[in-house]
Amino acid sequence: MAKLSGKTALITGGSKGIGLAIARDILREGGKVAITGRSQAALDEARQELGGEGVLTFACDVCDREGAQACISETVQQFGRIDILINNAALDRPSGPTISTPMADFEETYAVNVFAPLFWTQQVWKASMEEQGGVVLMVSSLGSVSLFANMGAYHSSKAALNHLTRILAAEVGPGVRVNAILPGLIKTEMSRSAWGKHEEAFARNLPMERLGTVEDVASAALFLISDDSAWITGETLVIDGGTLIQWGRMRKKQS
């Protein structure tokens, strides 16, 4: 039997990349999906790729609170309930040295990466999950538990999201589970500036000797949103191909 038969998922930032890959897996496992994004054209393209049936799209900025409420209301109206919320939309623009980063950059980053996931979770809770139960999945980042230069706003916001995950999980159980995934460097268009010219060099240093794909992340997400993880909540799952342990790897001799 399909793992998500009869379930409805709402994915923010679901028109491409990781969000779209998760949407594909949800549909394959018998679920229905609503995806949001800022570009109607990108949403239309995603809908066509996903096949249309059992797919709802809604164009809005993740920080638009009226838009969020309208999207949630329409999803409940169309599908009856929301069983799964995936807070995937994010802002990861490099911010330079933290000591000199303008506060406006931090405020914008936290608005997208922390305040928006909290607001969407609150609204989905009120609209469906408080009575029906469900699962919330935060898409965080490996940077939330490690340091990379010039990404202070993004990485600290994702660290806040990790702790928010634990706080919410403690509050809304047992009816609702809340977990987070922490992807490392994944081959998406959004991250191309990081890996585009250095893919082979990055891959050689990893125990798995390759970069991650959106399918790698989607498979982990599917585990955490399905009943396969029914006794897991408040957890953060790292998906990094061994990035955090690479310094302990025995280096191969150069021929």
Secondary structure as UniProt FT lines:
FT   TURN            3..6
FT   STRAND          8..12
FT   HELIX           17..28
FT   TURN            29..30
FT   STRAND          32..37
FT   HELIX           40..50
FT   TURN            53..54
FT   STRAND          55..59
FT   TURN            62..63
FT   HELIX           65..79
FT   STRAND          84..87
FT   HELIX           98..100
FT   HELIX           103..110
FT   HELIX           111..115
FT   HELIX           116..124
FT   HELIX           125..129
FT   HELIX           130..132
FT   STRAND          134..139
FT   HELIX           142..144
FT   TURN            149..150
FT   HELIX           152..172
FT   TURN            173..175
FT   STRAND          176..183
FT   TURN            190..191
FT   HELIX           192..195
FT   TURN            196..198
FT   HELIX           199..205
FT   TURN            207..208
FT   HELIX           214..225
FT   HELIX           227..229
FT   TURN            230..231
FT   STRAND          236..239
FT   TURN            241..242
FT   HELIX           243..248
//
